[in-house]
Amino acid sequence: MSMSINRRHLMCAAAAAGTVAALPLTAARAQTPPVKPTMKQAPAFRRFSLGDWVVTAVADGGITMNAGVLPEFSEAQFAEAMEKAFLPADAFPASINTFLLQNGDRTILVDTGGSSRMGPTVGRTLGNLAAAGVEPGDIDTVLITHMHGDHIGGLIDGDGAAVFPNAEVVVRDSELAFWTDPEQASSVPERQRGTIEAATAVANAYEGNLTTFADDVAVVDGIEAMALYGHTPGHTGYRLEGGGQTLLIWGDIVHIAPVQLPDPSVYIGFDVTPEEAVATRQKLLDMVATERMMIAGMHMPFPAFGHIARDGDGYAFAPAYWQYSL
């Protein structure tokens, strides 16, 4: 049944609004529950259909980033960018997202988020998966974009055991080698040495269930890998199609959207090879804007589905509209 709104409906609504406005202020306040520290958000997941695929954005939480993570971007520039985005001048609330892909009997997770050891606002993937009706044992494949801690931290528990007992973990060979090969250790930037320990722990926990690939191949039927090097040596996006649309889960192409979309040349201190990361971002943003390809990113504002549009010399993010039915 469809509903149309006419002038009579609007007049009735206005009258009702006037009635509410006429209530004593104390009565209106009494109907509003106080905000308490124990209050929590609703479970953070959002489903999106793409042909036969159901893609679910699953929030792992978030962290705050400031100008200090952008080596060649001043605090004044950062504050200006945040002001334009209606955000605090010194704090960008970066989402940490994971994505669940379901098709037939396949249940695939792209990245796992971080660990609660990273802070109280991280490590919520499992709880949000449960709210979406998915348990760790249901996951048959975990696709990894790269091996930074906020992407693989959810793979193991506090004892170093595998969290997803039935999953095959899939990662690009160059990515795994960079973080786990002792001969490569000297190539790892000092501030990222902790990733070596995390990646090694994951490799040990999933020994026998860890698969690597070298080229841009179909890592799972219907899901193709896309090399997006620079942020890390094996940084990879995953592309799937359905219903006449293409979705690219692009990993960490963008960390701070209000800064890096208007100016893709701004790199972040977590980039292993900044020049390559910038070149990859510039090329990819041009491609997805030209092809009108939907993207989803691990640090884009949750739920992170949307399109990239050209905006002057840079780009802007156009979030996807809510789907009322799948």
Summary of the structure (lengths in Angstrom):
residues: 326
radius of gyration: 21.8
end to end distance: 17.8
largest distance: 75.2
contacts: 1011
relative contact order: 0.14
helix: 33%
strand: 26%
